[in-house]
Amino acid sequence: MTDRALVVVRAGALTTVQDRGRPGYAHLGVPRSGALDPAAAALVNRLVGNPPDAAVLETTLDGCAVRPRSTVTVAVGGAPCPVRVGGRPAAWGAPLVVPAGEVLEVGAATAGVRGYLAVGGGITVEPVLGSRATDLLSGLGPAPLADGTVLPLGAPAGPPARVDGAPQPAPPAELVLRVTPGPRDDWFTARAVRDLATRAYRVSAASNRIGLRTEGPALERARTGELPSEGMVLGAVQVPPDGRPVVFLADHPTTGGYPVIAVVRAADLPAAAQALPGTPVRFVPVRRR
């Protein structure tokens, strides 16, 4: 039994292992997966001296608790939350040392949705197609954490960052998503295209790692029927039969038969990972590059 490991004491609502994902396999029906807020994941890795592609834990809303078998350096970032080591308050957004056997508690998010926990050496579960990421749609990668799960750790790659804390963007009070129209905007009425750009939407509580669902005015079709299944990309704004736009996130399907009215700029998607249900959403059309 190795002492380079974490034991999960409290798994939380949904805690998964994530890294940069497995892009490049869409032609095989494999989603890219990976951290929904890649900038936050990369930052906590940098704080503990890991390379940016090291695997971390992604928590959802209520955090998690783990106990290392040996002394480790960790950092918690993403959604702001209280952090405790051995029952004592500890720093969020900064490297800190957790002694062997002490419990690290990542508390419930005080803002935002998804937190990230990096450990020096990274989480070294067995990779699948070059990634250690959990994919909720395909089932690839390790299962979501359960109480008692033991996670192996790698050897530290470098010293932790010499900072007291690192600035991180606040979760959005309003989610502004720049979109490029198409490829199937011609399947919608002119009014629907105008509504997408001008009407108010909100993040639905039914959102998950597969897609950010919205509540708001239904978008009216100009055509009936369904498309033959075609390729789907990260950020695609697909419109199912109820007419409410769905923004595809990291675990999205690689094909789909509902029309895509627009595609969100990749740079705007990390904010979608932190948008709480009820957050206002604006779709802002931009020109094709």
Secondary structure, DSSP 8 states (H G I E B T S, - for coil): --SSEEEEEE--S--EEESS--TT-GGGT------SSHHHHHHHHHHHT--TTS-EEEEESS-EEEEESS-EEEEEEES---EEETTEEE-SSS-EEE-TT--EEE---SSSSEEEEEETT-B----BTTB----TTT--SS----TT-EEEB----S-----S--------SSEEEEEEE-SSGGGB-HHHHHHHHHS-EEE-TT--SSEEEEES----BSS-S----EE--TTEEE--TT---EEE-TT--SEESS-EEEEE-GGGHHHHHT--TT-EEEEEE----
